[in-house]
Amino acid sequence: MRRQTVLVTGAGGFIGSHVARALARGGYFVRAGTRRRPDDLAAGAEWAPCDLDVPAQVAAALEDVDLVVHAAYGDEGAMVRQGENLAAAMAANGVVNLLAFSSIAIYGGRTGVIVEDDEPAPPLGGYARAKRTCEALFRHWAAESPERRVIALRPGIVYGAGSKLWIDKMARRILSGGWGVFGRQGEGRAALIHIDDLAEQCLAAVERLVGAERASLAAFEPLNCVGPECPRWNDYFQALARALDQEPLRRWSPVELVARQMLALPAKASGRLGVSAPLGLALAPLPGELALFGLDVEISGDKARRLLGYNPRLSLREGLEKSDLRATGQGQPL
């Protein structure tokens, strides 16, 4: 039988590159759809120019494709337009299987236990609104033909080697002395999932979309993707410090937290002007980050585990061991 061909948009990114490698290991023929050829193209994969703002490139990249994994991550203002271009090209090329990456950000400020059917609660930022609109777009696309199927994966906090935000930047903050633990403002839950577990869940979703049980799928299936542990954010920061061989992080008082936030903006500005300022001052938590760190939420991944037959397995300790922390904290922009 001919190997199934999968187009992975955003295959040069953090999530897309891991997914492309997992699919190649799983026996799929992977077409890496990116604007520029990735430096670390998955073994056995081919590169296809695929600027999602250039419909002709998208159409060419979709030739003889059985399934699309849409992992491209771009500007919030471009997400919906690019999703529309992809959906139109898939319809024109007769591609009926789509796995699209969304995010748990679409739930906004909702708290408590969250399942896929739950509506969001304010506040909802621009990224979350764009992801919700893309989900609605792909839901409508699937409803236009009985042959079409969409699985929308909603990952939690994706960490691991190559995670610029949740590993590299956090490590730099800790190593610079610009981070601590934040009392009640850091006692929300971090809905973590290691990138290796997410890539394996993606592989299981692809197999479901092209396998014998495909017909039992709903036209549009949203799935939360979270790992086996959901620590408090303060505990996550302390675990990172231990993995970096640092002393336990000091608790910041509310007064110190406010003072550091006030000093962060002038410290950043000084750095951009070439004036030396303590690095730790520029790396204080932003108000939006603190809102996330204090959110008391439990994202349920039961539906994904049941439907896909894969249980994320990496504990926080194991995940940090695989995250190559020795290479972090250097050369990252403020």
Backbone torsions as a table, in degrees:
resi	resn	phi	psi	omega
1	MET	NA	147.1	176.6
2	ARG	-66.8	136.5	176.0
3	ARG	-65.4	140.8	176.7
4	GLN	-68.0	138.4	179.4
5	THR	-103.9	128.7	-178.1
6	VAL	-120.5	123.9	171.2
7	LEU	-88.3	124.4	176.3
8	VAL	-109.5	107.7	174.1
9	THR	-76.3	147.1	-177.9
10	GLY	68.9	29.3	-175.3
11	ALA	-70.0	-6.9	176.4
12	GLY	-94.4	-3.7	-177.8
13	GLY	-87.0	179.5	-177.7
14	PHE	-58.6	-55.8	-179.1
15	ILE	-73.4	-47.2	-175.3
16	GLY	-59.9	-38.5	-178.7
17	SER	-67.8	-40.6	177.7
18	HIS	-66.4	-39.6	179.1
19	VAL	-64.6	-42.7	-180.0
20	ALA	-60.1	-42.6	179.4
21	ARG	-66.4	-39.9	179.0
22	ALA	-63.9	-40.9	179.1
23	LEU	-66.4	-40.6	178.2
24	ALA	-63.1	-42.9	176.6
25	ARG	-63.3	-30.7	-179.6
26	GLY	-78.7	0.3	174.9
27	GLY	98.3	5.0	178.4
28	TYR	-86.5	151.2	171.9
29	PHE	-86.9	116.8	-171.7
30	VAL	-101.8	128.5	172.5
31	ARG	-109.0	115.0	-177.2
32	ALA	-87.3	108.1	-177.5
33	GLY	-96.7	105.0	-178.4
34	THR	-142.2	163.9	176.1
35	ARG	-64.2	-44.7	-178.9
36	ARG	-122.7	152.6	-179.3
37	ARG	-60.7	125.8	180.0
38	PRO	-65.0	146.6	177.3
39	ASP	-70.0	-30.8	-176.6
40	ASP	-118.2	57.5	179.4
41	LEU	-57.8	132.9	-179.0
42	ALA	-57.6	139.9	179.3
43	ALA	-56.9	128.6	179.1
44	GLY	86.4	-5.5	179.0
45	ALA	-89.5	160.4	174.0
46	GLU	-117.6	150.4	178.4
47	TRP	-93.2	138.2	174.0
48	ALA	-129.9	122.1	175.6
49	PRO	-56.2	125.9	-175.2
50	CYS	-150.5	75.5	172.2
51	ASP	-81.1	115.6	-174.8
52	LEU	-67.9	-7.1	173.2
53	ASP	-94.6	2.3	179.0
54	VAL	-119.9	93.5	-174.6
55	PRO	-53.1	-35.5	-178.9
56	ALA	-64.7	-38.2	177.2
57	GLN	-67.0	-40.5	-179.9
58	VAL	-63.1	-43.9	180.0
59	ALA	-61.7	-42.3	179.9
60	ALA	-66.3	-39.4	-179.9
61	ALA	-66.2	-24.5	-177.6
62	LEU	-86.5	-2.3	-177.2
63	GLU	-61.5	126.0	178.5
64	ASP	61.8	27.1	178.9
65	VAL	-91.4	139.5	178.4
66	ASP	-94.4	-27.0	-174.9
67	LEU	-156.6	147.2	176.3
68	VAL	-114.6	131.9	167.2
69	VAL	-106.3	112.1	-175.8
70	HIS	-95.5	93.9	-178.0
71	ALA	-113.0	6.6	-179.1
72	ALA	-63.2	137.8	179.6
73	TYR	-126.3	118.2	-178.1
74	GLY	-137.2	-162.0	179.8
75	ASP	-61.6	141.3	-179.0
76	GLU	-54.9	-38.5	-177.7
77	GLY	-70.8	-17.4	-178.1
78	ALA	-98.4	-15.8	-171.2
79	MET	-56.8	-49.3	-175.8
80	VAL	-67.8	-46.0	178.9
81	ARG	-57.7	-44.0	-179.7
82	GLN	-68.3	-36.3	174.8
83	GLY	-62.4	-39.3	177.3
84	GLU	-63.6	-42.7	178.3
85	ASN	-62.3	-42.0	179.8
86	LEU	-65.1	-46.2	-179.4
87	ALA	-61.3	-42.2	179.6
88	ALA	-64.6	-41.6	180.0
89	ALA	-67.6	-38.6	177.1
90	MET	-63.2	-42.7	178.4
91	ALA	-61.8	-42.4	-178.6
92	ALA	-68.4	-30.1	-177.8
93	ASN	-96.2	1.6	177.9
94	GLY	71.7	23.9	176.8
95	VAL	-85.7	124.7	-170.6
96	VAL	-114.6	1.4	-178.2
97	ASN	-119.4	127.6	-179.7
98	LEU	-137.2	130.3	167.8
99	LEU	-114.0	114.1	-175.2
100	ALA	-113.1	135.0	176.7
101	PHE	-85.9	123.4	173.8
102	SER	-112.0	-140.6	-177.4
103	SER	-166.8	152.0	172.8
104	ILE	-69.7	-8.5	176.1
105	ALA	-60.0	-20.9	-177.4
106	ILE	-66.4	-14.4	178.6
107	TYR	-83.0	-6.2	176.7
108	GLY	60.8	-131.4	-177.5
109	GLY	-93.3	17.2	179.5
110	ARG	-62.1	142.7	-179.8
111	THR	-121.1	174.9	-179.0
112	GLY	81.5	-163.2	179.0
113	VAL	-75.9	130.8	-176.7
114	ILE	-120.9	126.8	172.4
115	VAL	-114.9	171.6	-168.8
116	GLU	-61.6	-29.2	-177.1
117	ASP	-82.9	-4.9	-176.4
118	ASP	-70.7	140.8	176.6
119	GLU	-81.9	157.3	-179.7
120	PRO	-76.1	164.8	172.3
121	ALA	-125.7	147.5	178.5
122	PRO	-67.1	155.5	3.2
123	PRO	-85.6	153.8	179.1
124	LEU	-124.7	112.0	-177.9
125	GLY	-76.6	177.8	-178.0
126	GLY	-62.3	-40.4	178.6
127	TYR	-62.4	-46.1	-179.2
128	ALA	-63.4	-41.8	179.3
129	ARG	-63.7	-40.2	179.0
130	ALA	-65.4	-41.0	178.6
131	LYS	-65.1	-40.1	177.7
132	ARG	-63.6	-40.3	179.2
133	THR	-66.3	-39.6	177.4
134	CYS	-63.8	-41.1	176.9
135	GLU	-60.1	-44.1	179.0
136	ALA	-62.5	-39.2	177.8
137	LEU	-61.1	-46.8	-177.9
138	PHE	-72.9	-31.2	174.3
139	ARG	-62.1	-44.6	178.5
140	HIS	-64.6	-42.0	178.3
141	TRP	-58.3	-44.8	-179.7
142	ALA	-64.7	-36.5	-177.1
143	ALA	-71.7	-15.3	-176.7
144	GLU	-75.8	-16.2	180.0
145	SER	-146.3	134.7	-179.8
146	PRO	-67.0	-13.8	-179.7
147	GLU	-82.9	-16.7	-171.4
148	ARG	-85.6	145.4	176.4
149	ARG	-138.5	139.2	177.7
150	VAL	-131.0	130.6	166.0
151	ILE	-111.6	123.6	178.2
152	ALA	-106.5	109.6	178.3
153	LEU	-84.9	131.0	178.6
154	ARG	-113.9	84.8	-177.9
155	PRO	-70.4	155.0	171.9
156	GLY	-84.4	-136.2	-179.9
157	ILE	-82.5	105.2	-174.1
158	VAL	-89.9	117.2	-178.6
159	TYR	-124.4	169.1	-179.1
160	GLY	139.0	176.7	-179.3
161	ALA	-57.3	125.0	-178.9
162	GLY	100.0	-5.7	177.8
163	SER	-77.3	105.8	-175.6
164	LYS	-67.0	-33.1	-174.6
165	LEU	-89.0	-53.1	-168.4
166	TRP	-90.8	-10.2	173.0
167	ILE	-117.2	-63.2	-172.3
168	ASP	-61.3	-53.8	-176.5
169	LYS	-67.5	-39.5	178.5
170	MET	-63.7	-39.7	178.5
171	ALA	-64.8	-40.6	179.1
172	ARG	-63.2	-39.7	178.4
173	ARG	-62.6	-43.4	-179.3
174	ILE	-66.6	-46.0	-177.4
175	LEU	-66.1	-27.1	-179.0
176	SER	-84.6	-7.2	-174.3
177	GLY	81.1	10.8	-176.7
178	GLY	-96.5	24.3	-177.0
179	TRP	-145.4	155.1	177.8
180	GLY	-151.4	-155.7	167.7
181	VAL	-116.8	154.0	-160.6
182	PHE	-122.4	26.1	177.3
183	GLY	59.6	-137.4	-176.9
184	ARG	-61.7	-27.5	-179.4
185	GLN	-75.5	-4.2	175.2
186	GLY	-120.9	17.4	-176.0
187	GLU	-97.5	9.2	171.0
188	GLY	-71.2	172.2	-177.5
189	ARG	-95.3	136.5	175.0
190	ALA	-96.1	108.5	-177.5
191	ALA	-79.8	73.8	-172.5
192	LEU	-76.3	149.1	163.8
193	ILE	-148.2	129.2	179.1
194	HIS	-72.6	146.0	-176.2
195	ILE	-58.6	-33.4	178.7
196	ASP	-65.6	-41.2	176.7
197	ASP	-65.5	-40.3	179.6
198	LEU	-64.8	-41.1	178.8
199	ALA	-62.6	-38.6	178.5
200	GLU	-69.2	-36.9	175.3
201	GLN	-64.7	-38.3	177.1
202	CYS	-62.6	-43.7	177.1
203	LEU	-59.5	-43.3	178.1
204	ALA	-63.3	-36.5	178.7
205	ALA	-67.8	-40.4	176.9
206	VAL	-61.8	-44.2	179.8
207	GLU	-62.7	-34.3	177.3
208	ARG	-69.3	-36.4	-178.1
209	LEU	-70.5	-30.1	-176.9
210	VAL	-108.9	0.4	-175.0
211	GLY	-92.4	-173.6	-175.2
212	ALA	-66.1	-25.7	-177.1
213	GLU	-90.8	10.3	-177.7
214	ARG	-56.3	-40.1	-174.6
215	ALA	-62.5	-23.6	-178.7
216	SER	-83.0	-6.5	177.8
217	LEU	-73.4	145.6	167.9
218	ALA	-67.8	160.8	-179.8
219	ALA	-58.9	-34.8	179.9
220	PHE	-135.4	117.5	-177.8
221	GLU	-119.7	105.1	173.3
222	PRO	-84.8	138.0	-176.7
223	LEU	-137.0	124.4	171.8
224	ASN	-73.5	138.4	180.0
225	CYS	-123.5	107.2	179.3
226	VAL	-135.9	157.7	-177.7
227	GLY	-86.4	-173.5	-175.3
228	PRO	-76.5	-14.2	-179.5
229	GLU	-125.2	142.4	179.8
230	CYS	-132.9	74.8	-173.6
231	PRO	-73.7	165.2	167.9
232	ARG	-64.6	148.9	179.5
233	TRP	-59.7	-40.6	177.8
234	ASN	-57.1	-39.6	179.7
235	ASP	-69.1	-35.7	176.5
236	TYR	-62.8	-44.1	179.5
237	PHE	-62.6	-40.4	178.5
238	GLN	-66.3	-38.0	177.8
239	ALA	-64.1	-39.3	176.1
240	LEU	-62.5	-43.6	179.3
241	ALA	-60.3	-44.1	178.3
242	ARG	-61.2	-43.9	-178.7
243	ALA	-64.8	-24.8	177.6
244	LEU	-91.2	6.8	-178.8
245	ASP	60.2	37.3	178.3
246	GLN	-103.0	161.3	174.2
247	GLU	-66.1	155.8	177.0
248	PRO	-54.5	140.4	-178.7
249	LEU	-68.6	143.7	179.7
250	ARG	-84.8	142.2	176.7
251	ARG	-74.6	129.4	175.9
252	TRP	-89.8	134.2	174.6
253	SER	-73.6	159.6	176.2
254	PRO	-54.3	-37.7	-179.7
255	VAL	-66.2	-44.9	179.2
256	GLU	-64.5	-38.3	-179.9
257	LEU	-61.2	-46.4	178.8
258	VAL	-63.2	-43.1	-179.0
259	ALA	-62.3	-42.9	-179.7
260	ARG	-66.3	-38.0	177.0
261	GLN	-63.7	-37.1	179.0
262	MET	-67.2	-32.4	-179.1
263	LEU	-83.2	-15.8	-174.0
264	ALA	-65.7	-43.3	-177.1
265	LEU	-63.4	-49.8	176.9
266	PRO	-63.9	-31.1	178.2
267	ALA	-66.9	-41.8	176.4
268	LYS	-62.4	-45.3	-179.5
269	ALA	-61.3	-39.5	178.6
270	SER	-61.6	-42.4	179.4
271	GLY	-62.1	-39.6	179.9
272	ARG	-69.2	-26.0	179.0
273	LEU	-89.5	1.0	179.0
274	GLY	82.6	12.7	178.7
275	VAL	-95.7	130.2	-176.5
276	SER	-67.8	133.6	174.8
277	ALA	-145.0	149.7	178.6
278	PRO	-54.6	124.9	-175.9
279	LEU	-58.8	-38.5	-177.4
280	GLY	-59.3	-30.3	-179.9
281	LEU	-66.0	-33.2	-176.3
282	ALA	-78.8	-10.8	-171.1
283	LEU	-109.3	19.1	178.4
284	ALA	-64.9	155.0	-179.1
285	PRO	-65.5	141.6	177.0
286	LEU	-83.0	158.3	179.3
287	PRO	-55.5	-40.3	178.8
288	GLY	-64.5	-35.1	177.4
289	GLU	-66.9	-44.0	179.7
290	LEU	-62.3	-35.3	176.7
291	ALA	-61.7	-40.9	177.6
292	LEU	-67.1	-44.4	-175.6
293	PHE	-66.0	-21.1	179.6
294	GLY	-98.9	1.5	-174.4
295	LEU	-77.5	117.5	-178.8
296	ASP	-87.0	93.7	-172.2
297	VAL	-138.7	146.4	174.4
298	GLU	-128.5	107.6	-179.1
299	ILE	-84.9	120.5	179.8
300	SER	-82.8	126.1	174.7
301	GLY	-104.9	16.7	-175.3
302	ASP	-61.8	-41.0	-177.0
303	LYS	-63.5	-44.4	179.7
304	ALA	-62.5	-43.6	-179.8
305	ARG	-63.1	-39.8	-179.2
306	ARG	-70.1	-45.3	-174.8
307	LEU	-74.8	-35.6	-173.8
308	LEU	-98.0	-17.2	179.0
309	GLY	70.8	23.2	177.3
310	TYR	-127.4	128.3	178.3
311	ASN	-105.3	113.8	174.2
312	PRO	-52.3	135.7	-167.1
313	ARG	-120.8	-18.7	-170.9
314	LEU	-77.5	119.9	174.1
315	SER	-70.0	168.5	178.0
316	LEU	-60.4	-43.8	179.5
317	ARG	-59.9	-47.2	-179.8
318	GLU	-65.2	-40.6	-179.4
319	GLY	-63.4	-40.8	178.7
320	LEU	-70.0	-33.3	176.1
321	GLU	-62.3	-32.0	-179.6
322	LYS	-88.0	1.4	-170.7
323	SER	-94.6	5.4	172.8
324	ASP	54.1	52.3	-176.2
325	LEU	-65.7	-18.3	178.4
326	ARG	-64.9	-23.9	-178.4
327	ALA	-95.0	5.4	-174.8
328	THR	-97.8	169.4	172.7
329	GLY	81.7	4.1	-177.2
330	GLN	-118.7	131.0	170.0
331	GLY	73.2	13.3	179.9
332	GLN	-85.7	140.8	179.4
333	PRO	-68.7	153.8	176.0
334	LEU	-69.5	NA	NA
